Structure formats: C-alpha cells, structure tokens
Amino acid sequence: MTKPVALNNLPVKNTVAGHYGRFVHGERSTLAFWEISEGAISPMHQHPHEQITYVAAGIFEMEIDGVKYELLQHDTLVIPPNALHGGRAVKDCKLIDSFCPVREDYR
C-alpha cells in the first residue's frame, strides 16, 4: 500500500468469533486494528511473529506462557515469537497489533 487509505475503507475480517479486524500489510510487517466484543475469547495459540499489542479502548485479559495480564486502555504488551498466548475481552475492546514478519494468513 503506497497511498493513504482510510481505516474504514479497509475490509473487515471476522477471524475468530467476536473478533473483527482490518489489516494493513507492508513488505515486512502487518498492522491489525481489532474490534473485539465483550466476552469473546482469543484461543491459546502461537506463531513465529513478534506481536506488540496496544489497547485503544476497553479491557483485555491476555495470557502469555501461563501468566495473565489485565490490559487497560493505553496499555501495551510485547508478545515474543512462538510464545503461547490467548485472551478474553473483559469489556468491548479496540486493539491495535503490530506483527513482524507479515501475517500472510491475514491477507
């Protein structure tokens, strides 16, 4: 993507129940904008990508390698590559995730 695009003009993908994402892909990274419904579960999973999560709104409970964190608005968290992680939206959430390398599965 080499020109500006309004976030609302990006297609929405429902990747997991209650998870609605819009994605921007560069050559080496992906930026994901999520809207996650209260109570929605992000199943435990792992991937080779480094992930940085930012909570723009809401409360999200994240578990990484057996440790739980309550993420509040404006909190950030780095998830290392291959770390087992998952979570739950305690309240409706807006999250921004960066992934490196690119998440081809989100194209």
One Martini backbone bead per residue (centre of mass of N, CA, C, O) as a GRO file, in nm:
protein
  107
    1MET     BB    1   0.090   0.041   0.029
    2THR     BB    2   0.133   0.384  -0.124
    3LYS     BB    3  -0.138   0.502  -0.001
    4PRO     BB    4  -0.382   0.643   0.142
    5VAL     BB    5  -0.611   0.486   0.388
    6ALA     BB    6  -0.899   0.444   0.521
    7LEU     BB    7  -0.993   0.241   0.765
    8ASN     BB    8  -1.302   0.214   0.671
    9ASN     BB    9  -1.194   0.095   0.375
   10LEU     BB   10  -1.127  -0.158   0.506
   11PRO     BB   11  -1.166  -0.471   0.535
   12VAL     BB   12  -1.354  -0.703   0.718
   13LYS     BB   13  -1.248  -0.960   0.952
   14ASN     BB   14  -1.365  -1.274   1.084
   15THR     BB   15  -1.146  -1.477   1.260
   16VAL     BB   16  -1.309  -1.479   1.533
   17ALA     BB   17  -1.526  -1.489   1.756
   18GLY     BB   18  -1.565  -1.137   1.804
   19HIS     BB   19  -1.342  -1.076   1.567
   20TYR     BB   20  -1.255  -0.759   1.414
   21GLY     BB   21  -1.054  -0.693   1.122
   22ARG     BB   22  -0.797  -0.468   1.011
   23PHE     BB   23  -0.545  -0.458   0.739
   24VAL     BB   24  -0.192  -0.381   0.717
   25HIS     BB   25   0.053  -0.433   0.456
   26GLY     BB   26   0.376  -0.485   0.430
   27GLU     BB   27   0.674  -0.624   0.359
   28ARG     BB   28   0.741  -0.686   0.703
   29SER     BB   29   0.440  -0.603   0.804
   30THR     BB   30   0.159  -0.589   1.041
   31LEU     BB   31  -0.152  -0.411   1.085
   32ALA     BB   32  -0.399  -0.433   1.348
   33PHE     BB   33  -0.758  -0.370   1.372
   34TRP     BB   34  -0.958  -0.418   1.656
   35GLU     BB   35  -1.283  -0.563   1.730
   36ILE     BB   36  -1.398  -0.673   2.056
   37SER     BB   37  -1.616  -0.856   2.217
   38GLU     BB   38  -1.756  -0.910   2.492
   39GLY     BB   39  -1.624  -1.235   2.588
   40ALA     BB   40  -1.425  -1.287   2.387
   41ILE     BB   41  -1.212  -1.541   2.256
   42SER     BB   42  -0.862  -1.604   2.249
   43PRO     BB   43  -0.709  -1.854   2.162
   44MET     BB   44  -0.466  -2.052   2.215
   45HIS     BB   45  -0.143  -1.957   2.072
   46GLN     BB   46   0.107  -1.961   1.801
   47HIS     BB   47   0.382  -1.766   1.651
   48PRO     BB   48   0.662  -1.628   1.468
   49HIS     BB   49   0.560  -1.357   1.560
   50GLU     BB   50   0.595  -1.053   1.655
   51GLN     BB   51   0.399  -0.886   1.916
   52ILE     BB   52   0.216  -0.574   1.946
   53THR     BB   53   0.006  -0.442   2.198
   54TYR     BB   54  -0.279  -0.210   2.188
   55VAL     BB   55  -0.504  -0.029   2.397
   56ALA     BB   56  -0.759   0.188   2.299
   57ALA     BB   57  -1.001   0.008   2.426
   58GLY     BB   58  -1.077  -0.125   2.717
   59ILE     BB   59  -1.057  -0.478   2.826
   60PHE     BB   60  -0.775  -0.712   2.839
   61GLU     BB   61  -0.703  -1.056   2.874
   62MET     BB   62  -0.372  -1.182   2.896
   63GLU     BB   63  -0.194  -1.481   2.799
   64ILE     BB   64   0.153  -1.577   2.880
   65ASP     BB   65   0.292  -1.852   2.959
   66GLY     BB   66   0.071  -1.855   3.221
   67VAL     BB   67   0.040  -1.538   3.225
   68LYS     BB   68  -0.162  -1.282   3.354
   69TYR     BB   69  -0.310  -0.986   3.196
   70GLU     BB   70  -0.435  -0.660   3.252
   71LEU     BB   71  -0.560  -0.459   2.994
   72LEU     BB   72  -0.567  -0.125   2.950
   73GLN     BB   73  -0.601   0.166   2.851
   74HIS     BB   74  -0.283   0.222   2.692
   75ASP     BB   75  -0.171  -0.046   2.686
   76THR     BB   76   0.118  -0.260   2.657
   77LEU     BB   77   0.245  -0.560   2.468
   78VAL     BB   78   0.489  -0.810   2.439
   79ILE     BB   79   0.508  -1.082   2.201
   80PRO     BB   80   0.686  -1.333   2.150
   81PRO     BB   81   0.800  -1.555   1.964
   82ASN     BB   82   0.619  -1.857   2.022
   83ALA     BB   83   0.424  -1.767   2.227
   84LEU     BB   84   0.188  -1.862   2.441
   85HIS     BB   85  -0.144  -1.727   2.358
   86GLY     BB   86  -0.426  -1.539   2.503
   87GLY     BB   87  -0.785  -1.434   2.548
   88ARG     BB   88  -1.009  -1.165   2.688
   89ALA     BB   89  -1.291  -0.972   2.677
   90VAL     BB   90  -1.411  -0.782   2.931
   91LYS     BB   91  -1.451  -0.559   2.724
   92ASP     BB   92  -1.493  -0.378   2.488
   93CYS     BB   93  -1.256  -0.364   2.210
   94LYS     BB   94  -0.957  -0.181   2.105
   95LEU     BB   95  -0.701  -0.302   1.896
   96ILE     BB   96  -0.342  -0.295   1.835
   97ASP     BB   97  -0.141  -0.481   1.603
   98SER     BB   98   0.187  -0.588   1.565
   99PHE     BB   99   0.369  -0.759   1.296
  100CYS     BB  100   0.670  -0.969   1.286
  101PRO     BB  101   0.617  -1.063   1.030
  102VAL     BB  102   0.403  -1.106   0.807
  103ARG     BB  103   0.051  -1.184   0.792
  104GLU     BB  104  -0.060  -1.392   0.559
  105ASP     BB  105  -0.335  -1.495   0.700
  106TYR     BB  106  -0.456  -1.175   0.673
  107ARG     BB  107  -0.494  -1.126   0.350
   0.00000   0.00000   0.00000
